[in-house]
């Protein structure tokens, strides 16, 4: 079965909510989600690297703090130098999601940082595949998918409220859609990798 690693940090519970929705989308697309939650102060990521080695794709998740990934996520990224030099993640699929208190919050910089990180590992990036969901500035609807209009990854707004009530339905649906999209892409990628070469390609 296709396995998708979801590597994330959550400071106040909002990224936990999104990670669960990403995992739900992965399951709905017929793949297995491996949730890998980074804890504050964590320095040993060997178990994470082992799970990622068995995965076809990695979806990164981080809150946006001060315009970038959180410190625990950055600790994971820095620790990945252990696998960087052996190119273990090369050609794995990658994607990301993030959340901040405001509609912008410079979330794009967080997603860009994660996309560059994946590129450094030789990974292949999967976008949301969605058009902006809400271009009507007279509407404050929060149940519209991709309402924040992100292409590079899933964005959500926490509005500095409890994770029991936010992110809202549209942002959660966006996360679920991203999980399903990555899982479907990984299944196709796996089928291609496992498919036998045509005889003509085997002729020396």
C-alpha positions as CSV (number, residue, x, y, z in Angstrom):
1,X,0.0,0.0,0.0
2,X,1.1,3.5,-0.7
3,X,2.3,5.3,2.4
4,X,2.4,9.0,3.0
5,X,4.5,10.5,5.8
6,X,3.0,13.6,7.4
7,X,5.8,15.4,9.3
8,X,4.5,18.3,11.3
9,X,4.8,20.5,14.4
10,X,1.9,22.1,16.2
11,X,2.4,24.7,18.8
12,X,-1.2,25.4,19.9
13,X,-3.2,22.6,18.3
14,X,-4.2,24.2,15.0
15,X,-1.6,22.3,12.9
16,X,-2.8,19.1,14.7
17,X,-6.3,19.7,13.3
18,X,-5.0,20.2,9.8
19,X,-2.6,17.2,10.0
20,X,-5.6,15.1,10.9
21,X,-7.5,16.4,7.9
22,X,-4.5,15.8,5.6
23,X,-4.4,12.2,7.0
24,X,-8.1,11.8,6.3
25,X,-7.7,12.8,2.7
26,X,-4.8,10.4,2.4
27,X,-7.0,7.6,3.7
28,X,-9.9,8.5,1.5
29,X,-7.6,8.2,-1.5
30,X,-6.7,4.7,-0.5
31,X,-3.2,5.2,1.1
32,X,-1.8,4.9,4.6
33,X,-0.9,8.1,6.5
34,X,2.0,7.9,8.9
35,X,1.6,10.9,11.2
36,X,5.0,12.0,12.6
37,X,4.5,14.8,15.1
38,X,7.6,16.9,16.0
39,X,7.7,17.8,19.7
40,X,9.2,21.0,21.1
41,X,12.9,20.4,21.9
42,X,13.1,17.1,19.9
43,X,16.5,16.3,18.6
44,X,16.3,12.6,17.7
45,X,14.6,12.0,14.4
46,X,15.8,8.5,13.6
47,X,12.3,7.0,13.9
48,X,11.0,9.7,11.6
49,X,13.7,9.0,9.0
50,X,12.9,5.3,9.2
51,X,9.2,5.9,8.6
52,X,10.0,8.3,5.7
53,X,12.2,5.7,4.1
54,X,9.2,3.5,3.8
55,X,7.0,6.3,2.4
56,X,6.3,7.3,-1.1
57,X,5.7,11.0,-0.3
58,X,6.2,13.5,2.6
59,X,3.7,16.2,3.5
60,X,5.3,18.8,5.7
61,X,3.2,20.9,8.1
62,X,4.2,23.8,10.3
63,X,2.6,26.9,11.8
64,X,3.9,30.1,10.5
65,X,5.8,31.9,13.2
66,X,7.4,35.3,12.5
67,X,7.0,34.7,8.7
68,X,8.6,31.2,8.6
69,X,8.5,27.6,9.9
70,X,8.5,27.0,13.6
71,X,11.7,26.3,15.5
72,X,10.9,22.6,16.0
73,X,10.2,22.1,12.3
74,X,13.5,23.9,11.5
75,X,15.2,21.5,13.9
76,X,13.8,18.6,11.9
77,X,14.9,20.2,8.6
78,X,18.5,20.7,9.9
79,X,18.7,17.2,11.3
80,X,17.7,15.8,7.8
81,X,21.3,16.5,6.8
82,X,21.8,12.9,8.0
83,X,19.9,11.6,5.0
84,X,20.6,14.5,2.6
85,X,24.1,13.3,1.7
86,X,22.8,9.8,0.8
87,X,19.9,11.2,-1.3
88,X,17.4,9.0,0.4
89,X,14.5,11.3,-0.3
90,X,15.3,11.8,-4.0
91,X,12.3,11.4,-6.2
92,X,9.9,11.2,-3.3
93,X,6.8,13.4,-3.7
94,X,6.5,16.4,-1.4
95,X,3.8,18.9,-0.3
96,X,3.1,21.2,2.6
97,X,0.5,23.0,4.7
98,X,0.6,25.9,7.1
99,X,-1.5,28.0,9.4
100,X,-1.3,31.5,10.9
101,X,-3.5,33.8,12.9
102,X,-4.2,36.2,10.1
103,X,-5.3,35.6,6.5
104,X,-1.8,36.4,5.2
105,X,0.7,36.1,8.1
106,X,3.4,35.6,5.4
107,X,2.4,32.0,5.1
108,X,3.7,32.0,1.5
109,X,7.2,32.3,2.9
110,X,6.8,29.2,5.0
111,X,5.5,27.1,2.1
112,X,8.3,28.4,-0.1
113,X,10.9,27.5,2.5
114,X,9.5,24.0,2.7
115,X,9.4,23.7,-1.1
116,X,13.0,24.7,-1.3
117,X,13.9,22.3,1.4
118,X,12.2,19.5,-0.5
119,X,14.0,20.5,-3.7
120,X,17.4,20.4,-1.9
121,X,16.5,16.7,-1.1
122,X,15.7,16.1,-4.8
123,X,12.0,15.7,-4.1
124,X,9.2,16.4,-6.6
125,X,6.7,19.1,-5.4
126,X,2.9,18.6,-5.5
127,X,0.8,21.8,-5.5
128,X,-2.8,22.2,-4.3
129,X,-4.1,21.8,-7.9
130,X,-6.9,24.2,-7.0
131,X,-8.0,27.6,-8.2
132,X,-8.6,30.3,-5.6
133,X,-11.9,29.5,-3.9
134,X,-13.0,33.0,-3.0
135,X,-12.3,36.1,-5.0
136,X,-15.3,38.1,-3.8
137,X,-14.0,40.6,-1.2
138,X,-17.5,41.3,-0.1
139,X,-17.7,37.8,1.3
140,X,-16.3,36.5,4.6
141,X,-17.3,32.9,4.0
142,X,-15.1,30.4,5.8
143,X,-16.5,27.2,4.3
144,X,-15.0,27.7,0.8
145,X,-12.2,25.4,-0.2
146,X,-8.9,27.2,-0.9
147,X,-10.5,30.4,0.2
148,X,-7.0,31.9,0.8
149,X,-6.0,31.3,-2.8
150,X,-2.8,29.3,-2.4
151,X,-1.3,27.3,-5.2
152,X,2.0,26.1,-3.7
153,X,0.5,24.4,-0.6
154,X,-2.5,24.4,1.7
155,X,-3.0,27.6,3.8
156,X,-5.3,28.0,6.8
157,X,-6.2,30.8,9.2
158,X,-6.5,30.1,12.9
159,X,-7.7,33.6,13.8
160,X,-6.0,33.3,17.2
161,X,-8.9,31.2,18.5
162,X,-9.2,27.7,20.0
163,X,-8.4,24.7,17.7
164,X,-11.8,23.4,18.7
165,X,-13.4,26.1,16.5
166,X,-10.7,27.0,14.0
167,X,-9.4,26.5,11.3
168,X,-12.8,26.7,9.7
169,X,-14.4,24.2,7.4
170,X,-13.0,25.6,4.1
171,X,-9.4,25.5,5.3
172,X,-9.8,22.0,6.7
173,X,-11.3,20.8,3.4
174,X,-8.3,22.3,1.6
175,X,-6.0,20.2,3.8
176,X,-8.0,17.1,3.2
177,X,-7.9,17.8,-0.5
178,X,-4.2,18.2,-0.5
179,X,-3.8,14.8,1.4
180,X,-5.9,13.1,-1.2
181,X,-4.1,14.7,-4.1
182,X,-0.7,13.7,-2.8
183,X,-1.9,10.1,-2.2
184,X,-3.3,9.8,-5.7
185,X,-0.1,11.2,-7.2
186,X,2.0,8.8,-5.1
187,X,-0.1,5.8,-6.2
188,X,0.5,6.7,-9.9
189,X,4.2,7.3,-9.2
190,X,4.5,3.9,-7.5
191,X,2.7,2.2,-10.4
192,X,5.1,3.8,-12.8
193,X,8.1,2.8,-10.7
194,X,7.0,-0.8,-10.4
195,X,5.9,-1.2,-14.0
196,X,8.1,-3.5,-16.1
197,X,10.2,-1.8,-18.8
198,X,9.1,-2.6,-22.4
199,X,11.3,-5.2,-24.0
200,X,12.9,-2.6,-26.4
201,X,14.2,-0.8,-23.4
202,X,15.9,-3.9,-22.1
203,X,17.8,-4.6,-25.3
204,X,21.5,-3.6,-24.7
